[in-house]
């Protein structure tokens, strides 16, 4: 059963930036061939959109597992969790960051959740995950962890 799902779609301000490819490409190709400029601009915009949308990672809590992008971890191995926003989130991404931490960061997503890893075999001390819904992610992991513990007890 899925407790949480979030796709980290690109922020809306990316799309006007990509649209600027069109006039820039037409300006470069206009002296050569307007058709070549239109074809090149179309290819560049399409490729940029495919890369931007296709690279949007998903965060998912289901079946006792947290999946963040391509990484997975059982929720039973997650210890303390805390949300950070604003200056605290910036600190988690930078000055407070342990080089061994696993990161799923999106520059256009402000809040992060820090998830301490309790597995003594794992060299990664914690994960830092960008999310637009940090409290919901923490609550979903807590519910999934309680459910996993309850099923182990029976």
N, C-alpha and C positions, 0 to 999 in steps of 0.2 A: 504494500500500500504506500502510495506517495504522500508524504507529509508536506513537502515544499518543492517548488520548482520556480526558477527564475532564469530567464534568458537575459544576458547583459547586452541588450541591443545598443547600438551606437547612439549617442546623443543626437538630437535633431540638428544641432549646429554643424555636424559633419556634412550634411547634404548640400547646403549652399556652398561649402568649400569645394566639394567635388564638382558642383555645377560650374565653378570658375575654370575648370579644365576646358570647357567648350570655347569661351572667347580666347583663351590663351592659345589653344591649338589652332583655331581659325586664324588668329593673328600671325602665327608662325607659317602656316601653310598657304595662306591667301596669295602671296606672290607666286607660289609654285602652281597650286591647283586648289580651287575651292572644294571640288569633289574629294580630293585627297584629304583636305582638312576636315570635312564632315565625317568621312569614314574613320579617320584617325581619332577624332574627338569622340565619336560614338563608341569606338573600341576602348578608348581610355576610360570613359565614364562607366561603361558596362563592367570592365575589369575592376575598376576601383570599387564599385558598388558590390560586386561579387565578393571581393576580398574583405570589405568592411562588414558586410552582413554575414558572410560565411565564417568569419573569425570570431563572431560573438559567442562566448562560452556560455554553458548552461550550468547552473548550480541546482543540485537535486538531492533531496533526502528521501530515501525509499528503501524498504526491505533491510533496515538496520545499517544502511551505508550512506555516507555523504560522498557525493560526486561533485567535484568542482573542476570544470573543464574536463581534462582526460584523467585526472587523478581521482582515486577512490580511497576511502578509509572507513572501516567499521566504526559506527558511532560509539561503540563500547570503548574505543581507544582515545576518545576525545575527553579531555579533562575540563578545566576552567575555560569559559567562553566570555568574551566581552566585546561589546560594540564600541566603535569609536567613530566620531564624526568631526568635521572641521579641523581644528588645530591638532586634536588628539589623533585623528586619522592620518594626518600628515606626518606626525611623529612616529606612528606605527610603521608607515611606509619608508621612513628615512632614519632619523637619528636613533630611534630605539630598535631598529631592525637588526636581528641576528642573521649573519650571513648564511646560516644553515637552515633558516626558515623556508618553507615552501610558500610560494606566492601565486595568487591569481588576482592580478591587479589590472584595473581599467582606469586610465587617466581621467575619463569623463564620468566616472562613478565615484562620488565623494566618500560615502561611508564604507567602513571595513569592519570585519569581524575577525578577532584573533581567537584561534582555537588551539589550546595547549594539547600536545600529543603525549599520552601517558605510556605508550609502548616503549619499554626499556631497550628493545632491539632496534628501534627506529632512531637514526641519528638526527632526524628533523625534530627540533624542540616544539615547533608550533607552525600553524598555517595562518596566513593573512589573506583573507578573501574579500574582494570588493563585492558589495551588494547594495541595492537600493532599499532593501527591506531587512536591515540587520536584526531587529527584534524578532521578526517572524522566523528568520533563519535559526536564531538561538532557540526559540521556543520549539521549532520543529525538531531540532537535534535533541533537545531535552525529552520530548515526547518519544522519539524513536529510541533513545537510550533507555528510558524507563520501560518501554515495551520489550526491548531486547533483554533487559535484566529480568523482567517478569517471566519471559518465555524460558530463560535459562533456569529459573527457580522451579519451574514445573516439570 
